[in-house]
Amino acid sequence: MDALTTIERDEREAYLTRTPASRALHDRAREVMPGGDTRTGTFHAPYPLFIADGAGCHLTDADGHRYLDTLYNFTSLLHGHAFPPVLEAIARQAARGTVHGTANALQVEMAETLGARVPSVERLRFCNSGTEATMGAIRAARAFTDRPAIMKMAGGYHGSHDPVAIAMSAAETGRPPGVTANTAADVVVGRFNDLTDTTTLIRDHRDRLAAVIVEPMLGSGALVAERAFLDGLRQVTRDCGVLLILDEVITFRLGVGGLQQAFGVTPDLTSFGKIVGGGLPVGAFGGRADVMATFDPSRRGAIAHSGTYNGNATTLAAGLATLARFGEADVAAVNAGGEALRARLNAVIAQSGASAVVTGYGSLMQLHLTAAPVTRPDEGARADLRWVKLMHLALANRGVFSSTRQLYVLPTVITAVELDAFVAAFTEALGVVVAAQAAAAATAAVL
């Protein structure tokens, strides 16, 4: 690894100096959890911040430092932290029991709500995470088609179960640790926004492909699917008798009916999560009635699908309160705010002379520290992670909580004050990265 510049060392030292309580908690965590971690996506060196409190657009860490949040638990907190209507809904339901071990009316209400928003969802089942949602959709596709294989896109993230763990990164398409060769053999890896190659693969494997699963915008990278790509996938899967699964766990917040509504694409199945639970663990998947009938317990040979907390009352109460305050006008407002912010950030980049671009759609965006354009995961993979890590650390030192990969999320409750504060911190942090890159280049030139 390249030697650290003085700028990088200074940022690291500043982080260590201001976060001793987080460091102490991390040291304790290492004694009881592998690497002190229970969630890979939140881990970073030298150690992650330990958060004690969240309210609105802000977080407070274990040392009492306040941060502007730009992540909102990876897009799931649509209305920010501790949103009063959601808290009230949770409290009301908790007083009646958090979960009851049988069916409840809120399951019916949420299924009706999602079905009304997403016409392709004729039948629905609940689970507890986006991982479970994509797992259930894939199993339904395999049962319905009686075919073993699936296709996913290199760089696509659909949770952490074995088949979709393959090719999470466009740069790492081999078999991950713990995934068997037999599982890997049933996964065909397509290329996001490359219709020609991906269509050829679908046709070549049509006799064994149960489904193609794809995000209409990659959550890892905030790369929007081209309309021609999605339309082409819909056509070729229909021609080949392969089911099309749209993973809208992240993108459902981008339209009243998700991105499938905005893009005019009708999948066979859809997976949901994140905002549907109002900040509590949730997953759901649904689609065509004939495909979802593979789960009908009154039918012989149905898929067995249970879960202690599937469709629990507390989560659904929180989710219904969240969606009740996210109509057409709310979606339009937060998406417009996101588009305006993305334009401002790209203007800052242009003025700085940095080799970077912010991609995205509506309230979701991501910084790529590499030359534009970035429309596919392999293009985003050109970025040097050294500078991405520095950007993350520099933002934290300037009071901004961000994801390690620099995905930025807007909640409905954000105001111009918070947006201005973020742009100011982003400008300073990007300046740190540009200066460090220049220092590293000068050192390399001397050597």
N, C-alpha and C positions, 0 to 999 in steps of 0.2 A: 504493500500500500504506500502511496505517496506520503512523504512527511507532512505533518500538519503545518500550515502557515501560522504566523503569530496571531492573525485574526481568528482562525479557528480555535486555537488554544484559549484565546481571550473569551470567546463566546462560551466555550465549555466551562471555563473557570467561573464565569459569571453565573452560569446555571447551577454549578455545584455550590457556590456561595449562597445563593438565594433560596435553595431548596433542601436544607439539612433534614427537615422532618420527613420529606419524601424519601430521602436517602436512607434514613433510619428504618422506615417502614419497608423499603425494598430489601434491606438487609434481613429484616425479620421474615419477609416473604420467602427469601431464598432458603430459609431453614425448613419450610413446609411445602413449598411448591417448586417444581423444576425450573430453575432460572429465576425464581421469584415471580413467575408469570402464569396466568390462567387464560390469556386471550392474546394470541400471537399478534393480531393486528394493532394492539395498543402498546406493545413493547418497543422500546427504543433505548439506545445507549445515551448517557451512562446509566440511566434508570428512568422509568416513567414518572410523571407527576401523579401523586396521590390526591384525589379530589375529595374535599370534605363537604362541599355544599354547591348547589346549583339553583339559580333563580333567574327566570327570564332569559336574557342573552349572556349571562355571566356565570362563571365558576369561581370557586375559592378553593385554593389548595391547602394542604395540611400545614403550611407555614403562614397561612393567612393572606397570601397574595391573590389578588382578584384578576381574572382573565376574561377577555371577550371570547366567547366560544364560537368557533367556526365549523364545528363538527356535529354537535347535537346527537351524540351517540350514533355516529355513522348514519345520519339522515332520519333516525326514527322519531325524534322529538319535534314534530311538525310545528308546534306552538311554543317551543322553548321549554325551559325547565320549570317544573312546579306550576304549570298553567292552572289557574284557579278552577275553571270549569271541569277539568280532568280530575283534579284532586277531589273536588266535591263529588263527582260521579264515583270515584273509587271509595270514598268514605261512606257514601250512601249504600253502595253494594256490600262493602265489607261488614257493615252493621247487620246485613241479612245473611252473611256467610260468604266467604271468598270463593269457595268451590263446593259443589254438592254431590258429586259422584254420579250424576245422571243428567238428563237433558234439561235445558232451561230456555225460557222465552227469548233471552238475549241472543242465543245462537240463531234462532229463526230471524230475529230482527237484523242482525249483522249480515246473514246470508242474503236476506232481501235487499239490504242496503247495497251490498257489493254487486248483486245481480242487476240492480237498477242502474248502477253507475257503469257497469261493464257488461254489455249485452251478450258477449260471447260466453259468459259464465252462467250456464243453465242450472248447474248443480255444484255444490261446494262442500268441502270438508275442512275442519280446523285442525291445527296442530300447534306447535310451540316455538317454531323458529323458521327462518327462511330456508335453512338447511333441510328441515323436515318437509317443508312445502315442496321444494324441488324434488326431493326424494320420493314423495308421494305421487307427484305428477309423472315422474319417470316410471314408477312402478305401474301406474295405471296404463301408461302407453305400452309397456311391455305386455301386460296382461291382455289388453285389448287387441293388439296386433299379433301376439304370440311370436314376437321377434326379440332377440337378446340385446342388440346393440343400440347405442345412442350416438348422436353427434353433438359436440359442444365446440365453441370457438376458442382458439388459443388466446389466452388472456382474459377469458370470461370467468367470472366468479359466481358460483351457484351454491355456495355453502361448502361444507367440509366432509361430506360423505364420499365414499371411495371413488365412484366413477367420475364425479365432477372435480375431484382433487387433481386430476390429470390436466396438465397444461393450464394451470391457474395463471401462470406467467407466460407471455409470448416467447420469452427467452428460455423457459424451462419446460420442455414438452415431454421429458422422459417420465418414467414411472416413479412416483413419490414414495418415500419410505412408508412401509406398512400396507401398500396397495399391491395386491397379487397380480401376477402376470395374466391370469385368466380374466380378472376384472379389466385390466388395461386393454386386453385384446378386444373387448366389446365397446371400446370408445374410439370413435373416429373424430379426429381433430380438424375442424374447418378453419377458414381464415376470415375473420371479421371484415366486412366491407370489401371482400373479394368474391364477387358473385360467380365469376367464371370457374375458378378452382373449386369453390365450395359446391357449386351445382354439379360439377363433374364427380366429386366424391360421393355426393348423395346418390346419383344415378348408379355409380359403380357398386355401391353397397346397399342398394334399394331392397334386396331380398332379405337382408338381416337387420336393417335399421327400423327400430320402433319409433324413434322420435328425434327431432332436432330441437335442442334447447338453446335459446339465445336471449340476451338482454337487448331491448330496443335502444338502450344507451349503456355502454359498459360502465358499471359502477366503479371499477378499477381503471381510472383514466378519464372518466367523463367523456367518452368518445361516442358520438351519436351515430346510430346506424343510418346509412343512406337509404332513402326511400326505395330506390331501385333494388337495393340489397334485400330489404325485408319483403318487398313485393315478389322478388324473384324466389326467395325462400318459400314464400307461401305457395307460389305456383308449382315449383318443383316438388315440394313435399306432397301437395295434393295429387300431382301426376303419379307419384311413386307410391302412394298409399302410406306415407310416413306422416306421423302426427307432428304438428308444430307447437312447441311450448314456448310461450313468451314469459320470461322471468321478469316480473314487475315488482319484485320485492323492494327495490330501491326506486324505480321510476314511476310507481303508482302516484306519487306526490306531484308529478309533473302535469297532470291533467285530471279532471273530475273522473274520467274513465281511464286514466293512465296514458302512457304514450301510444298504446294501440289505438285509442280514440283519436289522438292528435295526428297519427300517421295513417289512419284508415286501414289498419291491418287486423284481420280477424283470425286469431289462433284457435287451435283445438283445445288447448289447456293454458291456464295462467297460474303463476305462483305469486303469492302476496306475503307481506310481512311488514316490518318496520312501523309505519304510521298507523297501520290497522289496529295495533295494540295500544295506541296512546301512550307509549313509553314503557309498557310492560311486555314480557315475552309473548310472542305470537307468531303464527304462521297460518296460511290458508292456501288451498289450491282448488281449482275448479275449472269447469269448461263444459264441453258437450255432454248432454245428458246420457247418451249411449256409452261414452267412454267412462264417465264417472259412475255408471251403474256397476262397474267392476267392484265397487266397494259396498254395494247394497247388501246388508246382512241378511235380508230375507231371501236372497238368491243362493242357490247351491253353488259352491265353489267361489264365493266372493273373497276378495282380499281382506284379510284380517288387519284392521287398522285401529289401534287403541292408543291411549295416552292419558295418564292420570290427570293432566291439566288441559287436555284438548277442549277448546271452547269454554274455558272456565269463566265464570260470571264476572269476576273482577276485571280481567283483561278486556272482555267484550264491552263492559260498561265504559271503561276508559277509551276504548277504540271508537265507540259510537259517539261519545262526547267530542272526540277529536274530529271525526268526519262531519259531524253536525255543523261544525264551524269552518268547513272547507268546501264552500260552494264555488260556482263559476267565477264570481267576482274575487273571492279570496285567492283562488288558483292564479287568476290573471294578475293580481297585484303582486304576489310573491315572485311569480315568474318574471314579471317586468322588472322588479327590483334586482333579480339575479342577472338579467341580461344587461342592465345598466351597470351593475358592479363589474361584470366581466369586461365590458368595454373600458371601464376606468382602469382596471388592472392591466389590460393590454396596452393602454395608453402609457401607463407608468413604465411598462417593459420597453416600449418603443423609445421613450425618453431616456431610459437608462443605458440603452445600447446592449442590453442582455440578450443572449440567445435563448429565448423562452417564448412560451405562449400559454394562455389560459383557454382551455376548451370547455364545452359544456352546453347545457340547455336549461333554461329557466333558472330554478333555484339551486341547481347543482353545477359545480365547476371544478376543474383541477388545473393546477399549475404544472407545466412540463418544462423542465430546464433543458430544453433542446430546441433546435431550430424548427420553426413552422415549415410546412403544415404537419399536424399530427392528427391523422384520421383513423389510424390502425394501431393496434397494440405494439407491433414490432417497431413502429416509428417512435412511440413513446418510450420504448425500452432503450433507445439511444442515450437517454439522459444518464449522466454520471450521478450515481446515488450519493456520492460524497457531497455534492452541492445541494441535493434535495435534503439530506440530513442537516446540513448547515442552515438551510432556510427554515427548517422546522425549529431548530434550537434558537435561531435569532428571533423568530416570532415569539417563542415562549419567553425569552428574556425581555421582550417589549410588550408583554401583557396580552398575548394572543395565544389561545389554545387551539392547535390545529392537528390534523392527522399527520402521521409521519410521511405519507405519500403526497400530502398537500391537496387533498380534496376539501373543497370549501362548500358549506351548506348554509342556506338562508332559512330562518324560521319566519312564520307569519308576523311575529311580534317585533321584528327588528326595525329600528328607526334610523333616520338620517344621521343621528349622532353616532350610533354604533358603526354604521357604514363608513363614515368619515374617519373614525378611529382606526378601523381596519385598513383602509387605504393608506393612512399615514404610517401605520406599523409595517405594512407590506412594502411600502416604498423604502423605509429604513432597512428592513431585513434584506430586500433584494440588493440594496447598495452594499451590504456586508458581503453577500455572495459574489457580486461583481468584483469587489475589491480583493477578496480572497482568491478568486480565479486569476486575477491579474498578478497577484503576488506569487501564486503557484507557477504560472507561466514564466514569470521573470526568473524564478529560481531554476526552473527546468532549462531555460535558455543558457544560464550561466554554467550549469552542469554539462 
